[in-house]
């Protein structure tokens, strides 16, 4: 208490890198820092010291400095760390004031304040420094975008995003992580951005104490070794706790503990060019404004890998509502508009998709790519006889195979598909929508141990891609001998 803050070598090095370089006009070169490291490595304390410097020592008049998080309590952790530093320093107390909601520096009329991620109240900020705490918990990237844009009038602003990894996938955290990884690989030339990613190199390193420091640079000084040993042992004894340790202590991507698949099990970034003559189809149709999804599965004799083509659809109304809101609220908390631009998603006119989208897509594969569908698995609950006859007219009388949605039908295919995904035999072309659906899938188990897919409690987490994949996979299993020799 009351002592000078003693920085570890890794903290000194990055502070020197952040503040030690200037541009041609003499302003600080770095204006965005992304720090990803295991919990309890001193991120909050370090950033509190930095924001106090930004308040008093950066020479900025009217500096607005914000601690931002999804919840005010989280934002106040960093703010309160700065408050406590002020209380323990006679010099800081002499020159600053602790007001009801901020720390105020009268000499330059600057302040530090904590705020929650209510984007409607953040549009008018004129930020000089922003600390975004636990970026991985933020589902809507508008908070990050607003903070970035709020610095436009400052000569040398500084945006800090600090976080461990998290359970929310395809979020702003993943986008920033990918940007940082590309920067570190030299694929991006951004001279104003500086990332620090501390993580294990492989999932297998998690029980090797010699590797722990990779994700925990403060291990042994800031973070206690015996604490981490206890966490790892608990994860070994309690598999439900393991994802938490992998994410929060070692910064490895995971889905949450209720998921059917862990992230490392479902993640497959392989992309291949499919040149096949025949495929097995599957689709899941929505009766409302939900996601619609279709797959085409291809496999050759002697090849364990199953190549997957896929497409998703939503009503145009969903995109329009998202655009009207100024992207302040993304429906289902995912970037449908971006996926549309990338070609993974198509839209249907109005507020509901005509189920002929599936028929037309399989016809498109046949007519434009020469990929013929032999059989198509579908949920009979959502398809009427008229559409069935249209499919049979195009692809043959016996092409449509119903796949009843229940544990008796889907239990074994789910277990087999999981094994195939773990072995990386399901090559889904790194499709982000299908990956998202797989991450959203939980299981329901009956008294006999049979399983079936279910959504998680969050109604926005779609699993339509998983259902379509299971429909196609079930039909492929049942007709493999007949199909595979056609390619």
PLY file of the C-alpha trace (Angstrom):
ply
format ascii 1.0
element vertex 487
property float x
property float y
property float z
element edge 486
property int vertex1
property int vertex2
end_header
0.00 0.00 0.00
1.27 3.44 -0.88
4.33 2.11 -2.69
5.41 2.94 -6.20
4.01 0.59 -8.83
6.69 -1.92 -9.78
6.36 -3.09 -13.36
7.46 -6.48 -14.61
9.87 -6.62 -17.52
7.15 -7.61 -20.01
5.07 -4.62 -18.88
8.01 -2.23 -19.20
8.74 -3.52 -22.70
5.24 -2.96 -24.03
4.85 0.45 -22.36
8.11 1.51 -23.98
6.82 0.27 -27.33
3.49 2.06 -26.93
4.87 5.43 -25.81
8.36 5.33 -27.29
7.64 5.96 -30.96
6.39 9.15 -32.60
5.37 10.02 -36.14
6.80 12.73 -38.40
4.75 15.40 -36.60
5.96 14.35 -33.17
2.74 12.66 -32.10
2.59 9.19 -30.60
2.65 6.62 -33.39
0.64 3.93 -31.61
-3.02 4.76 -31.07
-4.49 1.28 -30.62
-3.23 -1.54 -28.40
-4.73 -5.02 -28.20
-3.64 -7.06 -25.17
-4.83 -10.66 -24.88
-3.42 -12.56 -21.91
-4.55 -14.95 -19.19
-6.47 -13.64 -16.21
-4.70 -12.34 -13.10
-1.63 -11.08 -14.98
-2.00 -7.45 -13.95
-3.81 -6.01 -16.98
-6.24 -3.90 -14.96
-3.59 -2.40 -12.67
-1.27 -1.63 -15.57
-4.03 0.09 -17.53
-5.11 2.10 -14.47
-1.60 3.54 -14.24
-1.62 4.32 -17.95
-4.95 6.15 -17.81
-3.72 8.28 -14.91
-0.76 9.24 -17.05
-3.10 9.99 -19.95
-5.11 12.20 -17.58
-2.21 14.29 -16.30
0.96 13.70 -18.27
0.01 13.44 -21.93
-0.44 17.17 -22.48
-4.00 16.86 -23.80
-6.48 19.58 -22.91
-9.98 18.46 -22.00
-8.94 14.82 -22.18
-11.83 12.39 -21.85
-10.68 9.00 -20.59
-13.13 6.14 -20.35
-13.24 2.67 -18.85
-15.76 0.75 -20.96
-17.21 -2.73 -20.49
-20.48 -4.56 -21.11
-21.57 -3.90 -17.53
-20.83 -0.92 -15.32
-19.46 -3.13 -12.54
-16.83 -4.50 -14.93
-15.96 -1.03 -16.20
-15.55 0.18 -12.63
-12.85 -2.40 -11.91
-10.33 -0.44 -13.95
-11.73 2.89 -12.80
-11.60 1.86 -9.13
-8.00 0.72 -9.57
-7.18 4.26 -10.70
-9.18 5.67 -7.77
-7.18 3.54 -5.32
-3.89 4.63 -6.88
-4.95 8.24 -6.45
-5.83 7.67 -2.78
-2.37 6.26 -2.08
-0.49 9.13 -3.75
-0.19 12.55 -2.11
0.80 14.05 -5.45
-2.19 12.62 -7.31
-4.59 13.68 -4.56
-3.12 17.18 -4.58
-3.68 17.75 -8.29
-6.88 15.77 -8.95
-10.39 15.62 -7.53
-12.55 12.55 -6.97
-16.04 13.61 -7.96
-19.20 11.53 -7.81
-18.68 9.79 -11.17
-15.13 10.60 -12.23
-11.56 11.60 -11.41
-11.10 15.22 -12.47
-7.85 17.06 -13.33
-8.63 20.81 -13.13
-5.38 21.96 -14.74
-6.51 20.69 -18.15
-10.22 20.09 -17.38
-9.75 16.38 -18.05
-11.43 13.37 -16.44
-11.51 9.57 -16.10
-14.93 7.93 -16.06
-16.43 4.42 -16.12
-19.28 3.66 -18.51
-21.26 0.59 -19.55
-21.78 -0.43 -23.16
-25.11 1.31 -23.70
-24.30 2.46 -27.24
-27.11 5.01 -27.31
-25.26 7.08 -24.69
-21.81 6.83 -26.27
-22.32 8.59 -29.61
-21.25 12.05 -28.42
-17.96 11.16 -26.72
-14.74 12.97 -27.60
-12.35 10.39 -26.18
-8.61 10.81 -25.75
-8.08 7.40 -24.14
-10.40 4.40 -23.88
-9.84 1.15 -22.00
-12.25 -1.52 -23.26
-12.22 -4.25 -20.62
-12.96 -7.89 -21.46
-13.50 -7.42 -25.16
-14.38 -11.11 -25.44
-17.60 -10.53 -23.50
-18.86 -7.93 -25.98
-21.26 -9.41 -28.51
-22.03 -6.26 -30.48
-19.06 -4.68 -32.25
-20.80 -1.28 -32.28
-19.21 -0.48 -28.92
-15.72 -0.92 -30.37
-16.61 1.02 -33.51
-18.07 3.91 -31.53
-15.02 4.15 -29.29
-12.70 4.09 -32.29
-14.68 6.82 -34.02
-14.94 8.94 -30.86
-11.21 9.70 -31.10
-11.29 11.41 -34.47
-10.55 14.93 -33.19
-7.59 13.97 -30.99
-3.96 14.26 -32.13
-2.62 11.23 -30.30
-5.49 9.14 -28.90
-5.03 5.72 -27.36
-7.49 2.85 -27.51
-6.73 -0.13 -25.27
-8.65 -3.37 -25.70
-7.73 -5.81 -22.95
-9.16 -9.27 -22.54
-8.76 -12.93 -21.95
-10.30 -15.17 -24.57
-14.01 -15.93 -24.23
-16.90 -18.20 -25.12
-18.59 -15.79 -27.55
-17.46 -16.71 -31.06
-17.67 -14.73 -34.31
-17.70 -11.59 -32.18
-15.71 -8.36 -32.27
-13.10 -10.18 -30.16
-12.58 -12.81 -32.86
-12.41 -10.09 -35.51
-9.78 -8.16 -33.54
-7.88 -11.34 -32.74
-7.73 -12.25 -36.43
-6.58 -8.72 -37.27
-3.86 -8.93 -34.62
-2.74 -12.35 -35.84
-2.47 -11.10 -39.40
-0.51 -8.06 -38.17
1.92 -10.32 -36.32
2.37 -12.44 -39.44
3.22 -9.34 -41.45
0.08 -9.55 -43.57
-1.15 -6.12 -42.39
0.84 -2.90 -42.46
-0.79 -0.83 -39.74
1.82 1.37 -38.08
-0.65 2.70 -35.50
-1.71 -0.71 -34.13
0.20 -2.83 -31.61
-1.05 -6.26 -30.49
0.15 -8.52 -27.69
-1.23 -12.06 -27.77
-0.19 -14.39 -24.96
-1.54 -17.91 -25.50
-0.51 -21.54 -25.69
0.70 -22.72 -29.08
-1.38 -25.93 -28.96
-4.21 -27.30 -26.82
-1.95 -30.17 -25.73
0.29 -27.77 -23.78
-2.33 -26.99 -21.15
-1.07 -29.57 -18.63
2.64 -28.81 -19.15
3.74 -26.27 -16.49
6.74 -25.24 -18.57
4.35 -23.89 -21.23
2.01 -21.92 -18.96
4.07 -18.74 -19.09
3.22 -18.39 -22.80
-0.30 -17.30 -21.83
0.66 -15.88 -18.44
3.64 -13.50 -18.69
3.22 -12.54 -15.03
3.34 -16.14 -13.79
5.37 -16.47 -10.61
5.37 -12.74 -9.85
1.88 -11.33 -10.41
-0.03 -14.57 -10.88
0.60 -17.32 -8.37
1.90 -20.62 -9.74
0.11 -22.67 -7.09
-3.18 -20.98 -8.02
-2.80 -22.04 -11.65
-1.77 -25.55 -10.57
-5.01 -25.79 -8.60
-7.06 -24.61 -11.58
-5.46 -27.16 -13.90
-5.96 -29.99 -11.43
-9.61 -29.04 -10.99
-10.02 -29.06 -14.78
-8.54 -32.56 -14.93
-10.92 -33.76 -12.22
-13.96 -31.89 -13.56
-14.22 -31.87 -17.36
-17.04 -29.33 -17.22
-14.56 -26.86 -15.72
-11.86 -27.49 -18.32
-13.22 -25.05 -20.97
-13.08 -22.24 -18.40
-9.41 -22.91 -17.65
-8.56 -23.27 -21.33
-10.20 -19.94 -22.12
-9.44 -17.79 -19.10
-6.00 -19.06 -18.10
-4.56 -20.17 -21.44
-6.44 -18.03 -23.98
-7.51 -20.95 -26.15
-10.75 -20.66 -28.10
-13.63 -22.71 -26.71
-17.36 -23.01 -26.90
-19.18 -22.98 -23.57
-19.54 -25.98 -21.31
-23.05 -26.81 -22.53
-21.92 -27.21 -26.14
-22.05 -30.43 -28.12
-18.56 -29.74 -29.46
-15.57 -27.92 -28.07
-14.12 -25.27 -30.33
-10.96 -27.24 -31.12
-13.16 -30.20 -32.08
-15.36 -28.35 -34.54
-12.87 -25.83 -35.92
-11.59 -26.78 -39.38
-10.07 -24.10 -41.56
-9.40 -26.36 -44.54
-10.68 -25.06 -47.85
-10.72 -27.21 -50.96
-12.00 -27.03 -54.51
-14.78 -29.54 -54.94
-14.79 -31.31 -58.29
-17.32 -34.07 -57.98
-20.08 -35.46 -60.15
-22.57 -36.44 -57.45
-23.47 -35.29 -53.96
-25.86 -35.98 -51.09
-28.01 -33.04 -50.07
-29.58 -31.93 -46.83
-31.53 -28.89 -45.74
-33.36 -27.34 -42.83
-36.29 -25.06 -43.65
-37.67 -22.30 -41.45
-41.36 -21.50 -41.17
-40.74 -17.97 -39.87
-37.95 -15.42 -40.17
-35.36 -17.93 -38.98
-32.27 -19.08 -40.83
-32.64 -21.55 -43.71
-29.70 -23.81 -44.53
-28.69 -26.37 -47.16
-25.64 -28.58 -47.66
-24.19 -30.76 -50.39
-21.90 -33.57 -49.19
-19.32 -35.17 -51.48
-17.00 -38.12 -50.91
-14.82 -40.39 -53.04
-13.98 -44.08 -52.54
-10.97 -44.48 -50.26
-11.14 -40.89 -49.02
-12.19 -40.42 -45.39
-12.88 -36.73 -45.85
-16.34 -35.47 -46.68
-16.35 -32.21 -48.60
-19.25 -29.89 -47.79
-20.81 -27.14 -49.86
-23.38 -25.02 -48.07
-25.64 -22.01 -48.38
-27.82 -20.06 -45.95
-30.84 -17.80 -46.48
-32.75 -15.27 -44.42
-35.58 -12.89 -45.37
-34.48 -9.55 -46.79
-36.50 -7.91 -44.02
-33.90 -9.06 -41.48
-31.09 -7.23 -43.28
-33.26 -4.14 -43.78
-34.13 -3.96 -40.09
-30.46 -4.30 -39.22
-29.51 -1.49 -41.61
-32.33 0.77 -40.39
-31.00 0.46 -36.85
-27.66 1.79 -38.06
-26.11 -1.55 -37.16
-26.67 -0.69 -33.51
-28.35 -4.05 -33.03
-27.36 -7.08 -35.06
-30.17 -9.61 -35.21
-29.07 -12.84 -33.52
-25.86 -10.95 -32.60
-24.10 -12.00 -35.81
-23.09 -10.05 -38.95
-25.67 -11.25 -41.48
-24.91 -8.31 -43.76
-21.19 -9.18 -43.83
-21.92 -12.86 -44.50
-24.11 -11.80 -47.39
-21.28 -9.75 -48.90
-18.91 -12.68 -48.48
-21.25 -15.01 -50.37
-22.16 -17.33 -47.50
-25.70 -15.99 -47.22
-28.51 -15.05 -49.58
-31.68 -13.14 -48.87
-35.28 -13.75 -49.86
-37.76 -10.96 -50.72
-40.07 -9.89 -47.93
-40.36 -11.34 -44.47
-40.27 -15.08 -45.20
-38.31 -17.40 -47.48
-40.08 -19.52 -50.09
-38.87 -23.09 -49.59
-38.15 -23.41 -53.28
-34.82 -21.75 -52.45
-33.51 -25.24 -51.71
-34.76 -26.66 -55.00
-33.25 -23.76 -56.91
-29.88 -24.10 -55.15
-29.55 -27.79 -55.94
-30.56 -27.02 -59.53
-27.88 -24.31 -59.60
-25.23 -26.81 -58.48
-26.34 -29.18 -61.21
-26.76 -26.71 -64.07
-23.81 -24.40 -63.36
-21.27 -26.74 -61.76
-22.25 -30.18 -62.97
-22.80 -31.41 -59.41
-25.79 -33.76 -59.36
-27.65 -34.53 -56.15
-28.57 -38.21 -55.73
-30.52 -38.02 -52.47
-31.65 -35.18 -50.23
-32.33 -35.50 -46.51
-34.98 -33.21 -45.04
-37.22 -32.70 -42.04
-40.70 -33.79 -43.25
-42.40 -31.50 -40.75
-41.58 -28.43 -42.84
-42.10 -29.64 -46.43
-45.43 -30.06 -48.21
-46.35 -32.55 -50.93
-46.31 -29.95 -53.70
-42.65 -29.10 -53.13
-41.78 -32.79 -52.80
-43.23 -33.46 -56.23
-41.18 -30.59 -57.69
-38.00 -32.09 -56.22
-38.88 -35.51 -57.61
-39.53 -34.03 -61.03
-36.05 -32.48 -61.06
-33.97 -35.15 -59.32
-35.86 -38.43 -59.51
-38.80 -40.10 -57.85
-36.89 -41.50 -54.88
-34.50 -38.61 -54.29
-36.20 -37.19 -51.19
-35.51 -39.04 -47.94
-37.22 -37.84 -44.75
-35.05 -37.55 -41.64
-37.24 -37.43 -38.56
-36.01 -35.02 -35.90
-35.60 -36.99 -32.69
-33.17 -38.96 -30.59
-34.05 -42.33 -32.14
-33.14 -41.12 -35.63
-30.33 -38.67 -34.90
-28.47 -40.11 -31.90
-26.02 -42.36 -33.74
-25.47 -39.94 -36.65
-24.69 -37.19 -34.12
-22.14 -39.37 -32.37
-20.56 -40.42 -35.66
-20.55 -36.87 -37.02
-18.83 -35.63 -33.87
-16.08 -38.20 -34.34
-15.69 -37.14 -37.98
-15.47 -33.47 -36.99
-12.84 -34.21 -34.36
-10.77 -36.08 -36.97
-11.17 -33.11 -39.35
-12.91 -35.32 -41.89
-15.78 -32.86 -42.37
-14.32 -30.15 -44.60
-16.95 -27.41 -44.54
-14.76 -24.82 -46.30
-14.41 -22.79 -43.10
-17.95 -21.49 -43.61
-18.53 -19.07 -40.70
-22.29 -19.64 -40.60
-22.02 -23.42 -40.37
-19.25 -23.03 -37.79
-21.50 -20.68 -35.80
-24.37 -23.19 -35.91
-22.09 -26.01 -34.74
-20.92 -23.85 -31.84
-24.53 -23.12 -30.89
-25.57 -26.77 -30.72
-26.22 -28.46 -27.39
-27.57 -31.95 -26.82
-30.58 -33.41 -25.07
-30.12 -36.92 -23.69
-32.99 -39.34 -23.01
-33.11 -42.08 -20.34
-31.53 -44.56 -22.75
-28.54 -42.36 -23.52
-29.79 -41.33 -26.95
-29.01 -37.76 -27.95
-30.50 -35.15 -30.22
-29.52 -31.57 -31.10
-31.11 -28.65 -29.29
-30.54 -24.92 -29.16
-28.87 -23.38 -26.16
-30.95 -21.22 -23.87
-30.15 -18.11 -25.91
-32.87 -18.02 -28.58
-30.61 -16.06 -30.95
-28.16 -18.95 -31.33
-29.26 -20.78 -34.48
-28.52 -24.45 -35.16
-30.13 -24.73 -38.61
-26.77 -25.45 -40.24
-26.19 -28.34 -37.85
-29.62 -29.80 -38.64
-29.04 -29.54 -42.39
-25.63 -31.18 -42.02
-27.10 -33.99 -39.92
-29.87 -34.59 -42.46
-27.33 -34.92 -45.26
-24.92 -36.97 -43.16
-27.63 -39.41 -42.06
-28.64 -40.00 -45.70
-24.99 -40.41 -46.71
-24.51 -43.02 -43.99
-27.57 -44.98 -45.06
-26.75 -44.86 -48.78
-22.95 -44.77 -48.77
-22.28 -47.93 -50.76
-24.69 -46.90 -53.47
-23.47 -43.29 -53.60
-19.73 -43.41 -53.19
-19.02 -45.48 -56.29
-20.71 -42.83 -58.42
-17.79 -40.41 -57.96
0 1
1 2
2 3
3 4
4 5
5 6
6 7
7 8
8 9
9 10
10 11
11 12
12 13
13 14
14 15
15 16
16 17
17 18
18 19
19 20
20 21
21 22
22 23
23 24
24 25
25 26
26 27
27 28
28 29
29 30
30 31
31 32
32 33
33 34
34 35
35 36
36 37
37 38
38 39
39 40
40 41
41 42
42 43
43 44
44 45
45 46
46 47
47 48
48 49
49 50
50 51
51 52
52 53
53 54
54 55
55 56
56 57
57 58
58 59
59 60
60 61
61 62
62 63
63 64
64 65
65 66
66 67
67 68
68 69
69 70
70 71
71 72
72 73
73 74
74 75
75 76
76 77
77 78
78 79
79 80
80 81
81 82
82 83
83 84
84 85
85 86
86 87
87 88
88 89
89 90
90 91
91 92
92 93
93 94
94 95
95 96
96 97
97 98
98 99
99 100
100 101
101 102
102 103
103 104
104 105
105 106
106 107
107 108
108 109
109 110
110 111
111 112
112 113
113 114
114 115
115 116
116 117
117 118
118 119
119 120
120 121
121 122
122 123
123 124
124 125
125 126
126 127
127 128
128 129
129 130
130 131
131 132
132 133
133 134
134 135
135 136
136 137
137 138
138 139
139 140
140 141
141 142
142 143
143 144
144 145
145 146
146 147
147 148
148 149
149 150
150 151
151 152
152 153
153 154
154 155
155 156
156 157
157 158
158 159
159 160
160 161
161 162
162 163
163 164
164 165
165 166
166 167
167 168
168 169
169 170
170 171
171 172
172 173
173 174
174 175
175 176
176 177
177 178
178 179
179 180
180 181
181 182
182 183
183 184
184 185
185 186
186 187
187 188
188 189
189 190
190 191
191 192
192 193
193 194
194 195
195 196
196 197
197 198
198 199
199 200
200 201
201 202
202 203
203 204
204 205
205 206
206 207
207 208
208 209
209 210
210 211
211 212
212 213
213 214
214 215
215 216
216 217
217 218
218 219
219 220
220 221
221 222
222 223
223 224
224 225
225 226
226 227
227 228
228 229
229 230
230 231
231 232
232 233
233 234
234 235
235 236
236 237
237 238
238 239
239 240
240 241
241 242
242 243
243 244
244 245
245 246
246 247
247 248
248 249
249 250
250 251
251 252
252 253
253 254
254 255
255 256
256 257
257 258
258 259
259 260
260 261
261 262
262 263
263 264
264 265
265 266
266 267
267 268
268 269
269 270
270 271
271 272
272 273
273 274
274 275
275 276
276 277
277 278
278 279
279 280
280 281
281 282
282 283
283 284
284 285
285 286
286 287
287 288
288 289
289 290
290 291
291 292
292 293
293 294
294 295
295 296
296 297
297 298
298 299
299 300
300 301
301 302
302 303
303 304
304 305
305 306
306 307
307 308
308 309
309 310
310 311
311 312
312 313
313 314
314 315
315 316
316 317
317 318
318 319
319 320
320 321
321 322
322 323
323 324
324 325
325 326
326 327
327 328
328 329
329 330
330 331
331 332
332 333
333 334
334 335
335 336
336 337
337 338
338 339
339 340
340 341
341 342
342 343
343 344
344 345
345 346
346 347
347 348
348 349
349 350
350 351
351 352
352 353
353 354
354 355
355 356
356 357
357 358
358 359
359 360
360 361
361 362
362 363
363 364
364 365
365 366
366 367
367 368
368 369
369 370
370 371
371 372
372 373
373 374
374 375
375 376
376 377
377 378
378 379
379 380
380 381
381 382
382 383
383 384
384 385
385 386
386 387
387 388
388 389
389 390
390 391
391 392
392 393
393 394
394 395
395 396
396 397
397 398
398 399
399 400
400 401
401 402
402 403
403 404
404 405
405 406
406 407
407 408
408 409
409 410
410 411
411 412
412 413
413 414
414 415
415 416
416 417
417 418
418 419
419 420
420 421
421 422
422 423
423 424
424 425
425 426
426 427
427 428
428 429
429 430
430 431
431 432
432 433
433 434
434 435
435 436
436 437
437 438
438 439
439 440
440 441
441 442
442 443
443 444
444 445
445 446
446 447
447 448
448 449
449 450
450 451
451 452
452 453
453 454
454 455
455 456
456 457
457 458
458 459
459 460
460 461
461 462
462 463
463 464
464 465
465 466
466 467
467 468
468 469
469 470
470 471
471 472
472 473
473 474
474 475
475 476
476 477
477 478
478 479
479 480
480 481
481 482
482 483
483 484
484 485
485 486
